[in-house]
């Protein structure tokens, strides 16, 4: 009976981690788009400022938004990587798909 309970628990962990990893991929995709949009906004703002159309405050806000988007992008990537490592640990493999040396 304990063996079945252990299998069920491990299966549950794998399913949960898989869902978290898929969500993390979606977050990376969204964050990548946000960085691209912020970069484009910053470029447009800089161009307007160079032609004397835009305000300095507008340029500062665009730079701040780009920095925020980049930070969120890095957080999303780090979260995705953590999910991947945890998933590999639970299934007993390393990042290359080989059987992990240490037993859990």
LOSE-37659 format. One record per residue (C-alpha): residue number from 0; residue in one letter; x, y, z. Coordinates in Angstrom, 3 decimals, padded with zeros to 6 digits. Example, Ala and Ser with C-alpha at 12.3 -4.5 7.8 and 13.67 -1.06 7.14 Angstrom:
BEGIN
+-----+--------+----------+----------+----------+
| num | residu |        X |        Y |        Z |
+-----+--------+----------+----------+----------+
|   0 |      A |  012.300 | -004.500 |  007.800 |
|   1 |      S |  013.670 | -001.060 |  007.140 |
+-----+--------+----------+----------+----------+
//
This chain:
BEGIN
+-----+--------+----------+----------+----------+
| num | residu |        X |        Y |        Z |
+-----+--------+----------+----------+----------+
|   0 |      X |  000.000 |  000.000 |  000.000 |
|   1 |      X |  002.811 |  002.408 |  000.828 |
|   2 |      X |  004.266 |  001.884 | -002.631 |
|   3 |      X |  001.011 |  002.990 | -004.273 |
|   4 |      X |  000.804 |  006.036 | -002.014 |
|   5 |      X |  004.385 |  006.975 | -002.871 |
|   6 |      X |  003.710 |  006.590 | -006.598 |
|   7 |      X |  000.587 |  008.738 | -006.284 |
|   8 |      X |  002.481 |  011.418 | -004.369 |
|   9 |      X |  005.328 |  011.496 | -006.894 |
|  10 |      X |  002.872 |  011.554 | -009.796 |
|  11 |      X |  001.076 |  014.481 | -008.169 |
|  12 |      X |  004.366 |  016.345 | -007.727 |
|  13 |      X |  005.329 |  015.745 | -011.358 |
|  14 |      X |  001.952 |  016.950 | -012.637 |
|  15 |      X |  002.123 |  020.069 | -010.452 |
|  16 |      X |  005.682 |  020.850 | -011.494 |
|  17 |      X |  004.827 |  020.348 | -015.161 |
|  18 |      X |  001.962 |  022.834 | -014.841 |
|  19 |      X |  004.225 |  025.318 | -013.062 |
|  20 |      X |  006.875 |  024.925 | -015.773 |
|  21 |      X |  004.304 |  025.536 | -018.516 |
|  22 |      X |  003.073 |  028.629 | -016.684 |
|  23 |      X |  006.681 |  029.801 | -016.322 |
|  24 |      X |  007.176 |  029.468 | -020.090 |
|  25 |      X |  004.103 |  031.629 | -020.650 |
|  26 |      X |  005.459 |  034.212 | -018.208 |
|  27 |      X |  008.798 |  034.316 | -020.065 |
|  28 |      X |  006.956 |  034.822 | -023.355 |
|  29 |      X |  004.894 |  037.674 | -021.910 |
|  30 |      X |  007.950 |  039.265 | -020.301 |
|  31 |      X |  009.854 |  039.049 | -023.600 |
|  32 |      X |  007.028 |  040.876 | -025.359 |
|  33 |      X |  006.938 |  043.492 | -022.608 |
|  34 |      X |  010.665 |  044.153 | -022.998 |
|  35 |      X |  010.250 |  044.568 | -026.750 |
|  36 |      X |  007.334 |  046.987 | -026.255 |
|  37 |      X |  009.224 |  048.979 | -023.624 |
|  38 |      X |  012.300 |  049.123 | -025.830 |
|  39 |      X |  010.220 |  050.387 | -028.746 |
|  40 |      X |  008.573 |  052.993 | -026.527 |
|  41 |      X |  011.960 |  054.116 | -025.247 |
|  42 |      X |  013.298 |  054.418 | -028.805 |
|  43 |      X |  010.294 |  056.457 | -029.926 |
|  44 |      X |  010.532 |  058.689 | -026.869 |
|  45 |      X |  014.240 |  059.214 | -027.453 |
|  46 |      X |  013.567 |  060.098 | -031.094 |
|  47 |      X |  010.919 |  062.660 | -030.126 |
|  48 |      X |  013.233 |  064.149 | -027.557 |
|  49 |      X |  016.073 |  064.463 | -030.090 |
|  50 |      X |  013.739 |  066.426 | -032.362 |
|  51 |      X |  012.642 |  068.619 | -029.472 |
|  52 |      X |  009.116 |  067.191 | -029.345 |
|  53 |      X |  009.280 |  065.033 | -026.226 |
|  54 |      X |  009.847 |  066.033 | -022.632 |
|  55 |      X |  012.737 |  064.863 | -020.509 |
|  56 |      X |  010.317 |  063.394 | -017.980 |
|  57 |      X |  008.753 |  061.275 | -020.737 |
|  58 |      X |  012.211 |  059.916 | -021.629 |
|  59 |      X |  012.973 |  059.134 | -017.990 |
|  60 |      X |  009.660 |  057.289 | -017.623 |
|  61 |      X |  010.373 |  055.262 | -020.764 |
|  62 |      X |  013.828 |  054.324 | -019.445 |
|  63 |      X |  012.314 |  053.337 | -016.095 |
|  64 |      X |  009.686 |  051.170 | -017.796 |
|  65 |      X |  012.349 |  049.461 | -019.917 |
|  66 |      X |  014.408 |  048.707 | -016.796 |
|  67 |      X |  011.304 |  047.326 | -015.035 |
|  68 |      X |  010.431 |  045.140 | -018.028 |
|  69 |      X |  013.978 |  043.782 | -018.197 |
|  70 |      X |  013.925 |  042.993 | -014.474 |
|  71 |      X |  010.604 |  041.147 | -014.794 |
|  72 |      X |  011.988 |  039.256 | -017.792 |
|  73 |      X |  014.969 |  038.076 | -015.750 |
|  74 |      X |  012.677 |  037.051 | -012.883 |
|  75 |      X |  010.518 |  035.051 | -015.286 |
|  76 |      X |  013.573 |  033.291 | -016.714 |
|  77 |      X |  014.901 |  032.521 | -013.219 |
|  78 |      X |  011.500 |  031.143 | -012.183 |
|  79 |      X |  011.361 |  028.980 | -015.313 |
|  80 |      X |  014.853 |  027.647 | -014.643 |
|  81 |      X |  013.978 |  026.853 | -011.018 |
|  82 |      X |  010.876 |  024.955 | -012.162 |
|  83 |      X |  012.928 |  022.987 | -014.673 |
|  84 |      X |  015.540 |  022.015 | -012.088 |
|  85 |      X |  012.875 |  020.986 | -009.594 |
|  86 |      X |  011.104 |  018.949 | -012.279 |
|  87 |      X |  014.335 |  017.188 | -013.249 |
|  88 |      X |  015.074 |  016.453 | -009.587 |
|  89 |      X |  011.652 |  014.931 | -008.981 |
|  90 |      X |  011.852 |  012.681 | -012.037 |
|  91 |      X |  015.450 |  011.712 | -011.254 |
|  92 |      X |  017.154 |  013.226 | -014.290 |
|  93 |      X |  019.691 |  015.947 | -014.880 |
|  94 |      X |  019.390 |  018.821 | -017.365 |
|  95 |      X |  020.648 |  016.597 | -020.193 |
|  96 |      X |  017.984 |  013.940 | -019.657 |
|  97 |      X |  020.457 |  011.495 | -018.072 |
|  98 |      X |  019.666 |  009.563 | -014.942 |
|  99 |      X |  020.797 |  011.647 | -011.952 |
| 100 |      X |  023.628 |  010.157 | -009.897 |
| 101 |      X |  022.130 |  010.902 | -006.487 |
| 102 |      X |  019.009 |  009.150 | -005.285 |
| 103 |      X |  016.260 |  011.206 | -003.674 |
+-----+--------+----------+----------+----------+
//
